[in-house]
Amino acid sequence: MPTTAATATPFIHSQTPMGANLIEGGATFRVWAPRAHEVYVVAGTEAATSREPGWVPRSSDRLTRREDGTWALFVPGIEEGAPYRFYVVGDAGGGFKRDPYARELGIQPGFPECDCLVRDPTTYPWHDSTFHAPAFNDLIIYQLHVGAFYGVDAQGRDKREQVADFLDVITRIPYLRDLGATAVQLLPVQEFPFNTSLGYNNVDFFSPEMAYQVDDIAELNRYLPLVNALLSEHGAPPLTRAQLEPGPNQLKALVDLLHMNGIAVIFDLVYNHAGGGFDDHCLYFFDMQNRGDNRDSLYFTNSGWAGGLVFNYGEDGVRDFLIQNAKFFLEEYHADGIRYDEVSVIDNHGGWFFCQDLTNTLHFVKPEAIHIAEYWNSRRELAVQAPPGGMGFDAALADGLRERLRAAIGQAAGGASADVNLYAVRDALYPPYGFNEAWRAVNCLENHDIVYADREPDEWKPRLAKLADWNNPRSWYARSRSRFATSILLTAPGIPMLFMGQEILEDKNWSDNPAYHRNTLVWWDGLEQDPAMRDFLAFTRALIRLRRDYRALRGPNMNGYHVNHASRVIAFHRWMDWSGEDVIVAGTLSEGSLYDYRIGFPQAGFWREIFNSDFFESSAGHRTTGNGGSVAADGPPLHGMPASASITIPANGVVVFTR
């Protein structure tokens, strides 16, 4: 590519987008550095020249300062894939900086001295124009970590100890489709400063993690036919290697193919802090002020969080950067929703109005996208209430059902004589205080945080199978209690979320760094080698299908009308107004089956048994305990219901009925 001098042109105006953007004849560059003395862009062949000894910036590459503290320039001759960096001069001298808005970072030279790459966001040929994300109340979320979820090399060997990638997840899409999840929530995928990470320490907010990209041509050639086979299933034309080669396009292909298989995509974005692991080339002290006070670092305050620094939400340029980042994922990556990490930290550091600006803007940009807050402050309802009284998020993580249901499973593991509090479970089935719609609460039993292997000892919590039987997570007790808990989760009001491996009874806590924490990977081979895992997958698929088939289970109405402490029984009623659809869920954590157990029903007549968790127990000699397909609600009023029926509830089991 020939080196050409930068020029001032009419292409630069108040609406020139931030970062590097291709236009006819070249590219515009714009960056926010309000206290810088000078800003240069080294792009194209000049990017390599700038690494030579004695290099000095060319005056023709100097950006023009604008009144809003941004600097901008048009550089002719810049093409797709061109490398570039900024050279910023401030009170502390001059230094190279990566573009905070860079769409991709280069592989060579390596991070953090790497170049940014100019990328045309239109080079990926999307195929998802007919996809419509599920209604919020129809969401069933599957949370996964790209690097630890699934991956095999050319010889079929597990490669996750070297980190899996976006294309590996693509090969698992048929599995996710068959599972029945309606949305995948990816743990953060923006560039972070180490080879492995949960993803919550990113410093480059617009570029996908380099470790999750395939840059080796031989490897890319291996994945290409796998990707194209999935495209061909839907009648879509194949991708070329050139189309799949850019890292952003590999992530776009993942989103695209999930959409083509009916699965929405939720990104996890971190706006409460950036870092740790700040390097000299990142957005930290971007306009090159003297160090010593983090309040002079442009984007941040002096307040620390999770090893990094909290953003300065009182600064217009910071708020705009973060809002533009969320907008970027909705528009360029076709995101169907965003999960926001630790919004309580944002609120506690002056970010209340930022959150309102964020949600107002994004609801205007893409009204159908869901915005989920992780908000643990005392008045949690404020997260999901509309401005001005609330922050305007659509939904928020809830821990009431999770904590009480996990507590009940742990109590039941104490044996037949242990005290099990199902009253607390019943109360937690209702939406949290101030959540005006049930779907505004996102419920789970496991997630990336609570079953993470690296948690402090006093915070460490086992996966469900281990919680259900600490001594033997493959015992009948572990299997049946795990089925009970999962059945309650997936028939309860709210948006249910599963964590990777939960659907196959994975009992090992997980890690983003399995090379260090051995034996923390999801054991996918167990689907062939362990009948318990195979049975649990069949159970989870059937339970998800049940939720998808019956609107009453996805609707707002819930009546927890019966708890029997002595027999460890809980029963609740789900229904849809005006549709005539009623569902009764009854379960027990008793270690023996309950026969001729009478509970109330909302209407007399025959009720079909549409689900029985005991059906998925296939251990030697086991015979399913159930109701033969139906029961007759021909008894007197009971439990506040106009009719009643004698039913059978299998030990540690759940049965579901409808008319």
C-alpha positions as CSV (number, residue, x, y, z in Angstrom):
1,M,0.0,0.0,0.0
2,P,1.6,3.3,-1.0
3,T,2.2,5.9,1.8
4,T,0.1,9.0,1.2
5,A,0.1,12.3,3.0
6,A,-2.9,13.0,5.2
7,T,-5.0,16.0,4.2
8,A,-7.7,18.2,5.7
9,T,-10.9,17.8,3.7
10,P,-14.7,18.4,3.9
11,F,-15.0,14.8,5.1
12,I,-14.4,16.0,8.6
13,H,-17.4,17.5,10.3
14,S,-19.4,17.3,13.6
15,Q,-20.9,13.9,12.6
16,T,-17.6,12.2,11.7
17,P,-17.7,8.9,13.6
18,M,-15.2,8.1,16.2
19,G,-12.3,5.7,15.5
20,A,-11.2,4.7,12.0
21,N,-13.9,4.6,9.3
22,L,-13.5,3.9,5.6
23,I,-15.1,6.2,3.1
24,E,-14.5,6.8,-0.6
25,G,-10.9,7.4,-1.3
26,G,-9.5,6.6,2.2
27,A,-10.5,6.7,5.9
28,T,-11.4,9.2,8.5
29,F,-9.8,9.1,12.0
30,R,-11.3,10.7,15.1
31,V,-10.3,10.4,18.7
32,W,-11.1,12.1,22.0
33,A,-8.1,13.6,23.7
34,P,-9.1,17.0,25.2
35,R,-5.9,17.9,27.0
36,A,-3.5,16.6,24.4
37,H,-1.2,19.1,22.7
38,E,-0.9,17.1,19.4
39,V,-2.4,13.9,18.0
40,Y,-1.1,12.1,15.0
41,V,-2.3,9.0,13.2
42,V,0.3,6.6,11.7
43,A,-1.6,4.4,9.2
44,G,-0.8,2.2,6.2
45,T,2.9,1.8,5.5
46,E,3.6,4.6,8.0
47,A,2.5,2.3,10.8
48,A,5.5,0.1,10.1
49,T,7.8,3.1,9.5
50,S,6.8,4.4,13.0
51,R,8.5,1.4,14.6
52,E,11.9,2.3,13.2
53,P,14.6,4.0,15.3
54,G,14.6,7.8,15.0
55,W,11.0,8.0,13.8
56,V,9.3,11.3,14.2
57,P,5.7,12.1,13.3
58,R,4.9,13.8,10.1
59,S,3.1,17.1,10.2
60,S,0.8,15.9,7.5
61,D,-0.4,13.1,9.8
62,R,-1.4,15.6,12.5
63,L,-5.1,15.5,13.4
64,T,-7.1,18.8,13.7
65,R,-8.4,19.7,17.1
66,R,-12.1,20.4,17.4
67,E,-14.0,22.4,20.0
68,D,-15.4,19.2,21.7
69,G,-12.0,17.9,22.6
70,T,-11.8,15.4,19.7
71,W,-9.2,15.4,17.0
72,A,-10.0,14.3,13.4
73,L,-8.3,13.8,10.0
74,F,-9.0,12.2,6.6
75,V,-6.2,10.1,5.2
76,P,-6.4,9.2,1.5
77,G,-5.5,5.7,0.2
78,I,-6.3,3.8,3.4
79,E,-7.9,0.5,2.7
80,E,-9.6,-2.4,4.4
81,G,-7.2,-4.1,6.9
82,A,-4.7,-1.2,7.1
83,P,-2.8,-1.0,10.3
84,Y,-2.8,2.2,12.4
85,R,-2.0,3.7,15.7
86,F,-2.3,7.2,17.3
87,Y,0.7,9.1,18.5
88,V,-0.4,11.5,21.3
89,V,1.6,14.3,22.8
90,G,0.6,15.8,26.1
91,D,2.1,17.3,29.3
92,A,3.9,13.9,30.0
93,G,5.5,13.8,26.5
94,G,4.5,11.7,23.5
95,G,3.5,8.0,23.1
96,F,1.7,5.6,20.9
97,K,-1.9,4.7,21.8
98,R,-4.3,2.1,20.5
99,D,-7.6,3.6,19.2
100,P,-10.2,3.1,22.0
101,Y,-12.7,2.6,19.2
102,A,-10.7,0.1,17.2
103,R,-12.8,-2.6,15.6
104,E,-9.9,-5.1,15.6
105,L,-6.3,-5.4,16.9
106,G,-3.5,-6.9,14.9
107,I,-1.8,-10.1,15.8
108,Q,1.7,-9.0,14.9
109,P,3.4,-7.2,16.6
110,G,1.8,-8.8,19.7
111,F,-0.3,-7.1,22.3
112,P,0.0,-4.5,23.8
113,E,2.3,-2.9,21.2
114,C,0.0,-4.2,18.4
115,D,-1.5,-2.1,15.7
116,C,-5.2,-1.4,15.3
117,L,-6.7,-2.5,12.0
118,V,-9.1,-0.5,9.8
119,R,-12.2,-2.6,9.2
120,D,-15.1,-2.1,7.0
121,P,-18.1,-3.3,9.1
122,T,-20.1,-4.2,5.9
123,T,-17.7,-7.0,4.7
124,Y,-19.6,-9.7,6.5
125,P,-22.7,-10.8,4.5
126,W,-25.4,-11.2,7.1
127,H,-28.1,-13.8,6.6
128,D,-30.4,-13.1,9.6
129,S,-32.8,-10.5,8.1
130,T,-35.8,-12.8,8.9
131,F,-34.8,-13.5,12.5
132,H,-36.8,-11.9,15.3
133,A,-35.6,-12.3,18.8
134,P,-38.0,-13.9,21.3
135,A,-40.3,-11.8,23.4
136,F,-38.6,-11.1,26.7
137,N,-40.9,-13.5,28.6
138,D,-40.0,-16.3,26.1
139,L,-36.3,-16.1,26.8
140,I,-34.5,-19.2,28.1
141,I,-30.8,-18.1,28.4
142,Y,-27.8,-20.3,28.1
143,Q,-24.6,-18.6,29.5
144,L,-21.2,-19.7,28.1
145,H,-17.6,-18.7,28.1
146,V,-16.1,-18.8,24.6
147,G,-12.7,-19.9,25.7
148,A,-13.8,-22.7,28.0
149,F,-17.1,-23.9,26.4
150,Y,-16.0,-26.3,23.6
151,G,-13.1,-26.8,21.2
152,V,-11.3,-29.6,19.4
153,D,-8.2,-29.5,17.2
154,A,-7.7,-31.1,13.8
155,Q,-6.9,-34.4,15.4
156,G,-10.1,-34.3,17.5
157,R,-8.3,-33.6,20.7
158,D,-9.7,-31.2,23.3
159,K,-8.0,-27.8,22.8
160,R,-9.6,-25.8,25.5
161,E,-6.5,-25.7,27.7
162,Q,-5.1,-23.5,24.9
163,V,-8.4,-21.5,24.7
164,A,-11.3,-22.2,22.4
165,D,-12.6,-19.7,19.9
166,F,-15.7,-18.2,18.2
167,L,-15.6,-20.8,15.4
168,D,-15.5,-23.6,18.0
169,V,-18.8,-22.3,19.4
170,I,-20.2,-22.3,15.9
171,T,-19.6,-26.0,15.6
172,R,-21.7,-26.5,18.7
173,I,-24.8,-24.5,17.5
174,P,-26.7,-27.7,16.5
175,Y,-26.3,-28.9,20.1
176,L,-27.6,-25.5,21.5
177,R,-30.5,-25.6,19.0
178,D,-31.5,-29.1,20.1
179,L,-31.2,-28.1,23.7
180,G,-34.0,-25.5,23.1
181,A,-32.4,-22.4,24.6
182,T,-33.8,-19.3,23.0
183,A,-30.8,-17.1,23.8
184,V,-27.1,-17.5,24.3
185,Q,-25.4,-15.1,26.7
186,L,-21.6,-14.8,26.0
187,L,-19.3,-13.9,28.8
188,P,-17.4,-10.7,27.8
189,V,-15.6,-11.1,24.5
190,Q,-13.8,-7.8,24.2
191,E,-10.0,-7.7,24.2
192,F,-8.5,-8.3,27.6
193,P,-4.8,-8.0,28.5
194,F,-4.0,-11.6,29.2
195,N,-4.3,-14.9,27.4
196,T,-7.1,-16.2,29.6
197,S,-9.8,-14.3,31.5
198,L,-13.4,-14.3,32.6
199,G,-13.5,-11.2,30.4
200,Y,-14.4,-8.6,33.0
201,N,-11.0,-6.8,32.8
202,N,-11.1,-5.5,29.2
203,V,-9.4,-2.3,28.1
204,D,-10.2,-2.4,24.4
205,F,-13.9,-2.1,24.3
206,F,-14.7,-2.4,20.5
207,S,-12.4,-5.1,19.4
208,P,-13.1,-8.9,20.0
209,E,-10.6,-10.9,22.0
210,M,-7.7,-12.0,19.8
211,A,-7.4,-15.3,21.6
212,Y,-10.9,-16.2,20.4
213,Q,-10.0,-15.5,16.8
214,V,-8.5,-18.0,14.3
215,D,-5.6,-16.4,12.5
216,D,-3.8,-19.5,11.2
217,I,-4.8,-20.1,7.6
218,A,-4.6,-23.9,7.9
219,E,-6.9,-23.8,10.9
220,L,-9.3,-21.3,9.1
221,N,-9.4,-23.7,6.2
222,R,-10.5,-26.5,8.6
223,Y,-13.3,-24.4,10.0
224,L,-14.6,-22.9,6.8
225,P,-16.4,-26.0,5.5
226,L,-18.0,-26.6,8.9
227,V,-19.3,-23.0,8.9
228,N,-20.5,-23.3,5.3
229,A,-22.3,-26.6,6.1
230,L,-24.4,-24.9,8.7
231,L,-25.1,-22.0,6.3
232,S,-26.2,-24.5,3.6
233,E,-28.7,-26.1,6.0
234,H,-30.6,-22.8,5.7
235,G,-30.1,-22.3,2.0
236,A,-27.5,-19.6,2.4
237,P,-24.5,-19.2,0.1
238,P,-21.0,-20.2,1.5
239,L,-18.6,-17.7,2.9
240,T,-15.2,-17.3,1.4
241,R,-12.0,-17.5,3.5
242,A,-11.5,-13.8,3.0
243,Q,-14.9,-13.1,4.4
244,L,-14.2,-15.2,7.5
245,E,-10.6,-14.1,8.1
246,P,-11.2,-10.9,10.0
247,G,-11.7,-11.5,13.7
248,P,-14.8,-9.4,13.9
249,N,-16.3,-11.4,11.1
250,Q,-15.8,-14.6,13.0
251,L,-17.8,-13.2,15.9
252,K,-20.4,-12.0,13.4
253,A,-20.6,-15.4,11.8
254,L,-21.3,-16.9,15.3
255,V,-24.1,-14.4,15.9
256,D,-25.5,-14.8,12.4
257,L,-25.6,-18.6,12.6
258,L,-27.2,-18.5,16.1
259,H,-29.9,-16.3,14.6
260,M,-30.4,-18.6,11.7
261,N,-31.0,-21.4,14.2
262,G,-33.5,-19.3,16.1
263,I,-31.3,-18.3,19.0
264,A,-30.9,-14.8,20.2
265,V,-27.5,-13.4,21.4
266,I,-26.9,-11.4,24.5
267,F,-23.5,-9.7,25.0
268,D,-22.0,-9.1,28.5
269,L,-20.6,-5.6,28.7
270,V,-18.5,-4.1,31.6
271,Y,-19.1,-0.4,32.2
272,N,-18.3,-0.3,36.0
273,H,-14.6,-0.3,35.4
274,A,-11.8,-1.1,33.0
275,G,-8.7,-3.2,33.7
276,G,-6.6,-4.1,35.6
277,G,-3.7,-4.8,33.5
278,F,-3.5,-1.2,32.1
279,D,-0.6,-0.9,29.6
280,D,1.0,2.3,28.2
281,H,-0.8,1.9,24.9
282,C,-4.4,1.7,26.1
283,L,-7.0,4.3,26.9
284,Y,-5.5,4.8,30.4
285,F,-4.0,8.4,30.5
286,F,-4.9,8.6,26.8
287,D,-4.1,12.3,26.4
288,M,-0.7,11.8,28.0
289,Q,-1.0,13.8,31.2
290,N,1.4,13.4,34.0
291,R,0.7,10.3,36.1
292,G,0.2,10.2,39.9
293,D,-3.5,11.0,40.1
294,N,-5.9,8.7,38.3
295,R,-8.4,11.6,38.0
296,D,-6.1,12.9,35.3
297,S,-6.3,9.6,33.4
298,L,-9.1,11.0,31.2
299,Y,-11.6,8.1,31.4
300,F,-11.3,7.1,35.1
301,T,-11.6,8.1,38.8
302,N,-9.4,7.3,41.7
303,S,-11.9,4.6,42.8
304,G,-10.8,1.0,42.2
305,W,-13.0,-2.0,41.4
306,A,-12.1,-5.6,40.6
307,G,-8.4,-4.7,40.1
308,G,-9.2,-1.9,37.7
309,L,-10.5,1.7,37.9
310,V,-14.1,3.0,37.9
311,F,-15.1,5.2,35.0
312,N,-15.7,8.9,35.4
313,Y,-19.5,9.0,34.7
314,G,-19.5,12.8,35.1
315,E,-17.5,13.3,32.0
316,D,-19.4,13.7,28.7
317,G,-16.7,12.0,26.6
318,V,-16.7,9.0,28.9
319,R,-20.5,8.6,28.9
320,D,-20.5,9.0,25.1
321,F,-17.8,6.4,24.7
322,L,-19.7,3.8,26.8
323,I,-23.1,4.5,25.2
324,Q,-21.5,4.3,21.7
325,N,-20.0,1.0,22.6
326,A,-23.3,-0.5,23.6
327,K,-24.9,0.9,20.4
328,F,-22.0,-0.6,18.4
329,F,-22.9,-4.1,19.6
330,L,-26.5,-3.7,18.9
331,E,-25.9,-2.4,15.4
332,E,-22.7,-3.9,14.1
333,Y,-23.0,-7.2,15.8
334,H,-26.8,-7.5,15.7
335,A,-27.0,-8.1,19.4
336,D,-30.5,-8.9,20.8
337,G,-29.6,-7.8,24.3
338,I,-26.9,-6.7,26.7
339,R,-26.2,-7.8,30.2
340,Y,-24.5,-5.1,32.2
341,D,-22.0,-6.1,34.8
342,E,-22.3,-4.7,38.4
343,V,-24.5,-1.8,37.7
344,S,-24.6,-1.2,41.5
345,V,-20.9,-0.1,41.2
346,I,-21.9,2.4,38.5
347,D,-24.7,3.7,40.7
348,N,-22.4,3.9,43.8
349,H,-19.9,6.1,41.8
350,G,-22.2,8.7,40.4
351,G,-23.5,6.8,37.4
352,W,-27.3,7.0,38.0
353,F,-27.9,9.5,35.2
354,F,-25.5,7.7,32.9
355,C,-27.6,4.6,33.3
356,Q,-30.7,6.6,32.4
357,D,-29.0,8.1,29.4
358,L,-27.7,4.6,28.4
359,T,-31.1,2.9,28.5
360,N,-33.0,5.8,27.0
361,T,-30.6,5.9,24.0
362,L,-30.5,2.2,23.4
363,H,-34.3,1.7,23.7
364,F,-34.5,4.3,20.9
365,V,-31.8,2.6,18.8
366,K,-33.2,-0.9,19.0
367,P,-36.5,-1.1,21.0
368,E,-36.7,-4.9,20.7
369,A,-33.4,-5.5,22.5
370,I,-33.3,-6.5,26.2
371,H,-31.1,-4.7,28.7
372,I,-30.3,-6.7,31.8
373,A,-28.7,-5.2,34.9
374,E,-26.7,-6.9,37.5
375,Y,-27.8,-4.6,40.4
376,W,-27.4,-5.7,44.0
377,N,-28.1,-2.4,45.9
378,S,-30.8,-2.6,48.5
379,R,-33.6,-1.1,46.3
380,R,-33.2,-3.5,43.4
381,E,-36.4,-2.5,41.8
382,L,-34.9,0.8,40.8
383,A,-32.9,-1.0,38.1
384,V,-36.0,-2.0,36.2
385,Q,-38.2,1.0,36.8
386,A,-38.4,3.7,34.1
387,P,-36.8,7.1,34.5
388,P,-36.9,9.4,36.3
389,G,-37.6,7.2,39.3
390,G,-35.5,4.3,38.0
391,M,-32.6,3.5,35.7
392,G,-34.6,2.1,32.9
393,F,-33.2,-1.4,32.4
394,D,-35.6,-4.0,31.2
395,A,-34.7,-6.8,33.6
396,A,-32.2,-7.5,36.4
397,L,-30.5,-10.5,37.9
398,A,-32.4,-11.9,40.9
399,D,-30.9,-14.1,43.6
400,G,-34.0,-14.9,45.7
401,L,-35.1,-18.1,44.0
402,R,-31.5,-19.1,43.5
403,E,-30.5,-18.8,47.1
404,R,-33.6,-20.4,48.5
405,L,-33.8,-23.2,46.1
406,R,-30.1,-24.0,46.5
407,A,-30.6,-23.8,50.3
408,A,-33.4,-26.3,50.1
409,I,-31.3,-28.7,48.0
410,G,-28.4,-28.4,50.5
411,Q,-30.8,-29.0,53.4
412,A,-32.3,-32.1,51.7
413,A,-28.8,-33.5,51.3
414,G,-28.7,-33.6,55.1
415,G,-30.9,-36.7,54.9
416,A,-34.5,-37.8,55.4
417,S,-34.8,-36.1,58.9
418,A,-33.3,-32.8,57.9
419,D,-35.4,-29.6,58.0
420,V,-36.1,-28.4,54.4
421,N,-37.6,-24.9,54.0
422,L,-39.9,-25.0,51.0
423,Y,-41.9,-22.0,52.3
424,A,-38.9,-19.9,51.4
425,V,-38.8,-21.4,47.9
426,R,-42.6,-20.8,47.5
427,D,-42.2,-17.1,48.5
428,A,-39.2,-16.7,46.1
429,L,-41.3,-17.9,43.1
430,Y,-43.0,-14.5,43.1
431,P,-41.3,-11.6,41.4
432,P,-39.0,-9.5,43.6
433,Y,-40.5,-6.4,45.2
434,G,-41.1,-3.6,42.7
435,F,-40.6,-5.8,39.6
436,N,-44.0,-5.1,38.0
437,E,-43.6,-7.9,35.5
438,A,-42.4,-11.4,36.3
439,W,-40.1,-11.5,33.3
440,R,-38.0,-8.7,34.7
441,A,-36.3,-11.1,37.0
442,V,-33.6,-13.3,35.6
443,N,-33.3,-16.5,37.7
444,C,-30.6,-19.1,37.8
445,L,-29.2,-21.9,39.9
446,E,-25.7,-21.7,38.5
447,N,-23.8,-18.9,36.7
448,H,-20.2,-18.0,35.9
449,D,-19.7,-16.3,39.2
450,I,-21.1,-18.5,41.9
451,V,-19.6,-21.8,40.6
452,Y,-16.2,-20.3,39.6
453,A,-13.2,-22.4,40.8
454,D,-11.2,-19.3,41.7
455,R,-13.6,-17.8,44.2
456,E,-12.4,-17.1,47.7
457,P,-12.9,-20.1,50.1
458,D,-15.7,-18.4,52.0
459,E,-17.5,-17.6,48.7
460,W,-17.0,-20.9,46.9
461,K,-20.2,-22.7,46.0
462,P,-20.6,-26.1,44.5
463,R,-22.4,-27.0,41.3
464,L,-25.8,-28.3,41.7
465,A,-25.0,-32.0,41.5
466,K,-22.3,-31.6,44.2
467,L,-24.7,-29.5,46.4
468,A,-27.3,-32.3,46.1
469,D,-24.9,-35.0,47.3
470,W,-21.5,-33.8,48.4
471,N,-20.1,-37.4,48.7
472,N,-21.3,-38.6,45.3
473,P,-22.5,-36.2,42.7
474,R,-23.5,-39.1,40.5
475,S,-25.7,-40.8,43.1
476,W,-29.5,-41.2,42.7
477,Y,-29.8,-38.4,45.4
478,A,-27.7,-36.0,43.3
479,R,-29.5,-36.8,40.1
480,S,-33.1,-36.6,41.5
481,R,-32.5,-33.5,43.7
482,S,-30.9,-31.8,40.7
483,R,-33.9,-32.7,38.6
484,F,-36.2,-31.2,41.3
485,A,-34.3,-27.9,41.4
486,T,-34.1,-27.6,37.6
487,S,-37.8,-28.4,37.2
488,I,-38.7,-25.6,39.7
489,L,-36.4,-23.1,37.9
490,L,-37.9,-23.8,34.4
491,T,-41.5,-23.8,35.5
492,A,-41.2,-20.6,37.7
493,P,-42.0,-17.1,36.6
494,G,-39.2,-15.0,35.3
495,I,-36.4,-15.5,32.7
496,P,-34.5,-18.7,33.5
497,M,-30.8,-19.0,32.8
498,L,-28.6,-22.1,32.6
499,F,-24.8,-22.1,32.8
500,M,-22.8,-24.2,30.4
501,G,-22.7,-27.8,31.6
502,Q,-25.6,-27.5,34.0
503,E,-27.8,-29.2,31.4
504,I,-25.7,-32.4,31.6
505,L,-25.2,-32.5,35.3
506,E,-21.6,-31.2,35.3
507,D,-20.4,-31.4,38.9
508,K,-17.0,-29.6,38.6
509,N,-16.6,-25.9,39.2
510,W,-15.3,-24.2,36.2
511,S,-12.4,-22.0,35.3
512,D,-11.4,-19.7,32.5
513,N,-7.9,-21.0,32.9
514,P,-8.1,-24.8,32.8
515,A,-4.3,-25.1,32.0
516,Y,-3.8,-23.9,35.6
517,H,-6.9,-25.4,37.2
518,R,-6.9,-28.9,35.9
519,N,-10.1,-30.8,35.6
520,T,-12.4,-27.8,35.4
521,L,-13.7,-28.2,31.9
522,V,-17.2,-29.4,31.0
523,W,-16.9,-33.1,30.3
524,W,-18.6,-33.4,27.0
525,D,-17.4,-37.0,26.6
526,G,-19.7,-37.8,29.4
527,L,-22.6,-37.8,27.0
528,E,-21.2,-41.0,25.5
529,Q,-19.6,-42.5,28.7
530,D,-21.9,-41.5,31.6
531,P,-25.6,-42.5,31.4
532,A,-26.4,-40.0,34.2
533,M,-25.2,-37.1,32.0
534,R,-27.0,-38.4,29.0
535,D,-30.2,-38.8,30.9
536,F,-29.9,-35.4,32.5
537,L,-29.5,-33.8,29.0
538,A,-32.7,-35.6,27.9
539,F,-34.5,-34.3,31.0
540,T,-33.3,-30.7,30.4
541,R,-34.3,-30.8,26.8
542,A,-37.8,-32.1,27.7
543,L,-38.2,-29.5,30.4
544,I,-37.2,-26.6,28.1
545,R,-39.6,-28.0,25.5
546,L,-42.4,-28.0,28.2
547,R,-41.7,-24.3,29.0
548,R,-41.7,-23.4,25.3
549,D,-44.9,-25.4,24.7
550,Y,-47.0,-23.9,27.5
551,R,-47.5,-20.1,27.6
552,A,-48.7,-20.3,31.2
553,L,-45.2,-21.3,32.2
554,R,-43.8,-18.1,30.5
555,G,-46.5,-15.8,31.7
556,P,-46.9,-13.6,34.7
557,N,-49.4,-15.5,36.8
558,M,-48.4,-17.6,39.8
559,N,-50.1,-18.9,42.9
560,G,-48.0,-20.9,45.3
561,Y,-50.9,-22.4,47.1
562,H,-49.5,-25.4,48.9
563,V,-46.5,-26.2,51.0
564,N,-46.3,-29.2,53.4
565,H,-43.3,-28.9,55.6
566,A,-43.4,-32.4,57.0
567,S,-43.7,-34.1,53.6
568,R,-41.4,-31.6,51.8
569,V,-44.1,-30.8,49.2
570,I,-44.6,-27.7,47.2
571,A,-47.3,-27.0,44.6
572,F,-48.0,-24.0,42.5
573,H,-50.5,-22.9,39.8
574,R,-49.4,-21.1,36.6
575,W,-52.0,-19.8,34.1
576,M,-52.7,-17.5,31.2
577,D,-55.6,-15.1,31.5
578,W,-58.4,-15.5,28.9
579,S,-56.7,-18.5,27.3
580,G,-58.0,-21.3,29.5
581,E,-54.5,-22.6,29.9
582,D,-53.7,-23.8,33.4
583,V,-50.7,-25.7,34.6
584,I,-50.2,-27.3,38.1
585,V,-46.6,-28.0,39.2
586,A,-46.2,-30.3,42.3
587,G,-42.9,-31.5,43.7
588,T,-41.3,-33.1,46.7
589,L,-37.9,-33.4,48.2
590,S,-39.0,-36.5,50.2
591,E,-36.7,-39.4,49.8
592,G,-39.7,-41.7,49.3
593,S,-42.5,-41.4,46.7
594,L,-45.8,-40.0,47.9
595,Y,-49.0,-41.9,46.9
596,D,-52.6,-40.7,47.1
597,Y,-51.3,-37.3,48.0
598,R,-54.2,-34.8,47.7
599,I,-53.7,-31.3,46.4
600,G,-56.1,-28.6,45.2
601,F,-56.8,-28.1,41.5
602,P,-58.3,-24.9,40.0
603,Q,-61.0,-26.9,38.1
604,A,-62.7,-30.2,38.4
605,G,-62.2,-32.8,35.7
606,F,-59.4,-34.8,34.2
607,W,-55.9,-33.3,34.2
608,R,-53.2,-34.7,31.9
609,E,-49.7,-35.4,33.4
610,I,-47.5,-33.6,30.9
611,F,-44.2,-34.0,32.6
612,N,-42.7,-36.3,35.2
613,S,-39.0,-35.8,36.3
614,D,-38.8,-39.4,37.4
615,F,-39.2,-40.6,33.8
616,F,-35.6,-39.5,33.2
617,E,-34.2,-41.9,35.8
618,S,-32.8,-44.9,34.0
619,S,-30.7,-46.6,36.7
620,A,-30.8,-50.4,36.8
621,G,-34.1,-51.7,38.1
622,H,-35.8,-48.3,38.2
623,R,-39.5,-48.1,37.3
624,T,-41.0,-44.7,36.8
625,T,-43.4,-43.6,39.5
626,G,-46.2,-41.4,38.2
627,N,-49.9,-40.9,37.5
628,G,-50.4,-43.0,34.4
629,G,-50.9,-40.0,32.2
630,S,-53.8,-38.3,34.0
631,V,-55.6,-37.6,37.3
632,A,-59.2,-36.9,38.1
633,A,-59.8,-33.7,40.1
634,D,-63.1,-35.0,41.5
635,G,-62.5,-34.2,45.2
636,P,-63.7,-31.4,47.4
637,P,-62.2,-27.9,47.5
638,L,-58.7,-27.8,49.0
639,H,-55.9,-25.4,49.5
640,G,-58.0,-22.5,48.3
641,M,-58.9,-24.3,45.1
642,P,-62.4,-25.3,44.0
643,A,-61.4,-29.0,43.4
644,S,-58.8,-31.5,44.4
645,A,-57.2,-34.7,43.2
646,S,-55.1,-37.5,44.7
647,I,-51.8,-37.7,42.9
648,T,-48.5,-39.5,43.1
649,I,-45.3,-37.5,43.4
650,P,-42.1,-39.5,42.8
651,A,-39.3,-39.2,45.4
652,N,-37.3,-36.0,44.9
653,G,-39.5,-35.5,41.9
654,V,-41.7,-33.0,40.1
655,V,-44.9,-33.7,38.1
656,V,-46.8,-31.2,36.0
657,F,-50.4,-31.3,34.9
658,T,-52.7,-29.4,32.5
659,R,-56.3,-29.7,31.5
